[in-house]
């Protein structure tokens, strides 16, 4: 792996050079003005560390157990839709890299790779589902998942309507993909992506399909869904999912503590504090800012977090504020786009090394030792 990749930020520059502008904008952009996406990052700057000295152990551990599954690090890969458009067979590449690194990997329901192939590559993978009020379709998907090794179902609840993705739209790119002369010219200007990803994908299986939103392949990525439009998922629909899914159920997209308590009452085994990477409602509270109240409301429930993670110091701050594990999305998508499976492996190794270094400098031998005493609001307040 080139030494130019010294941190997660470096993968974005490499991916941007390789990808057509519309694809890069689809990954990098938030919704509307992008305030939520920027605020997710800014939230980490609102906290400062309070290191303890003369407490560094020669051997540090960052292993964690989540829902009965052991992992070597609490830094997982978030669900990333249509990632196979960024690199050939990207879902399998990321799944394998995560398995080798011993970290959680969540396959997106908007992926273009049959979930069975991904679970063959990483039997410990989780699955993130986009569901609506169509209970027949939901039941078919759950039955399909139950035939795999999937033990953790992550239901996303913050997507009742499509957001405004202006950065990619300004480049003429959207999902479903609308072929145009502009897109063709942009692709031609990025031959590494054109031949290394687009052409290989088309030769291997034709136009990709949304493979994992039902019991079988659905519409092509160039086609809009057809048929009856169902209402968004409701509380009753979640109760239906709980009644049909006898394995671990996690709810993703929670930022309000009252919602968190209600999800728990309906049988959720864990929660992901998330605002969809700032890609849904612009102006939403940052997950890190929402975390303490949700942790206080559910002190005995695994609370996970995604949104804005770029450094091992970000991971440590989230863990200190109550997260059991964190997930990062865009950096892993840029890593696979820039350098395939080796890029993801490098990104995960960099993040793990940064977490270890942060532990050493904070005086925490295990991630379980990280707590509120290690952080303080970065406003000049004196720690207690």
Phi, psi and omega in degrees: 000131182302143181291350179294341177273089182260344179203173184296329180301329185294331181292330181296317180297319180292320179293321181297323179291331184272329189269147167302151186303322181295319178294315178300316180297324178298321181281316189281329189282154168262194177272153175051241183279353179079015183296317182298317180298317178293322182292329176303319178287317183298333181301326180290333178284349179275002178234142178238152180277153172235085185294151169256134186261161180054035181232009184283129177266147181294330178241124180243153182235145175227022178289154183210150175245126181235119178053040178084357180258126178276139176227153182273349180205149182269030184239093185264177178259122182288160176296135185229105182291151177047032183295337179293350173280345183266332179201142181302127177057040186297324182299316180292321179300313180293322180297317180293317180298319179295319179298316180295325181277347181071042179235159179294144176227131180245118177280132181283142173293345177262022179282162182252013181241130179307132185300332180297323178294322182290319179290334173293325179283330182213088183299342182268005182296155173256165179234131178256124185251137166260114180232158176232207183277005179278092186289332177295315178296318179299317180296322178296318180295317180297320179296321177296316179296323182292346176272001179250185178276001184301124179251345184231118175257127180249112181262120180274131187240007185250028182231054180292333176221162179286141180275180174262111180254077191289328184297316178285325179297327179294341176261008178079019183247138177206168170243118005292153181288132178251101181303139181205165177298322180298315178296320180297316179295319179297319178296320181297332179280357180231070188297329179297319176288318184301314183269328183279335182240299186298308183295317179299319180295315180296320179292327183284328185200013181079196180297126183299152178243158172283092194284339197234034179253008180199199179280352180205182181296144180249221185288156175292160181293346177267001184241146174276150177301146178242168178099196184291135175271118183265153179291162179298164178299143179239175176301319179296324178295322178294321176298323177297316178299316179301322181289336183260348184245112185263010176253196185289134179241123179240139179253128184244137179110027185258131175227354181250130183297328179293321175297319181301315180297321181291321177297319178298318180296331178278356175111009177295135179273342180194170183225150169247112175287117189198146169243032176064035180066025183072022186255007178245262181274114178289139183098009182279147176307143177289142179305321180297324178288330180279339188301311186301320181292322179290320177300319179293324181287331182228073186293340185248015182247136176299118178247118181255169184213141165222162180118102173093359181291120178227343185223159173298330176294326176296317179301313183297321179295318179295318179295320180296330181270002171122357179287141176274338182193156176234160177231145176235140186248287185309314181301325180286326176294318176294324180294317179290326178294322183283321190212020175065209182300321179297326178294318179294317178301318179294318180298316179294322179293320178298316181294319179298317180297321179293322177297316180299315180298319180295318177302314182300317183284339176271342183083035180244115182286330178227160179291337177294341179280343180290132182204184183304335181289347181270353182225156177211151177301134186276055181235018179091002180293145180272125179296149179272000000 
